[in-house]
Amino acid sequence: MIEALLVMMNNYFHDLAVAFLFASCLLSHVVVGHWPGKIPDRVAAILLRTAWGSLIWVLAGGAVRVWFYREYEWLPKAGTAQIPALGVKHMVLFALTAWGFYGVLKLKRMTKEDRGAGEKV
């Protein structure tokens, strides 16, 4: 029973990490595209830490989820059709994550360039 509760909590926190990852990546794109003037280091640091921390938790929690999938999440009525469905879902999520981290890396590059420009003045 304890194992089942731990797996359940892992799944909840994995889903929460996915939400934080999506939100921080989306906000990185918004900040890069619409922030007036120099992006404050604090804003960039919060978004960068949230995105990277969320990605780490998504991967760690996802590994646990994969390990226990057949025991706790397998749907017998879906049968083996759930395997390609999960594959498609993860390809879409991977593409969204790649797009999101493009914004995160662009934000990091912009704040680094601003810092470098400030030091030269």
Secondary structure as GFF3:
##gff-version 3
##sequence-region A 1 121
A	DSSP	alpha_helix	2	34	.	.	.	ID=ss1
A	DSSP	alpha_helix	41	72	.	.	.	ID=ss2
A	DSSP	three_ten_helix	79	81	.	.	.	ID=ss3
A	DSSP	alpha_helix	82	120	.	.	.	ID=ss4
###
